Amino acid sequence: MSGTDRFRLAARAYFAYGVVYWVGGVYLLAHGVGVAGGAAAGQRASLGLWAVMGLVLVFLVPFLLRHPRAWFERWIVSRRDFARILALFMAFRAFKVGEVALRSGGGSVAAPWGVVTFQAGAVVFFFVTVVALVCVALAAWGDE
């Protein structure tokens, strides 16, 4: 697999990962869990702000990974180094989500099909994170 193909795969994997996290995060916020969870009517703008910020990252990160961007690589960081930094953040997130998955007890949130415990949700998020992390790491540390 060429370097171009690895970065294209990393961009797709990060996009899928981002969509899963974005949908999950907005759903949890809407149900009163998280940074702006349980916000009063006047604070609903906070929910919208978090949703928009997350959505920007869902599209911006794959955009930067997919193809070399001269302006980005000249003024900020190379695409390969960007993928390495991203992989480190994703590894930390996988670790923290894994801790939630292994923790007994915890809360739950209503879902259309019943109730989902935080542990069960964390297991799903953990596997999604690890798969995307592997794809990003392959691009970051693969041969040119």
Secondary structure, DSSP 8 states (H G I E B T S, - for coil): --HHHHHHHHHHHHHHHHHHHHHHHHHHHHTT-STTTT--GGGHHHHHHHHHHHHHHHHHHHHHHHS--HHHHHHT--HHHHHHHHHHHHHHHHHHHHHHHHSSS--EEEETTEEEEHHHHHHHHHHHHHHHHHHHHHHHHS--
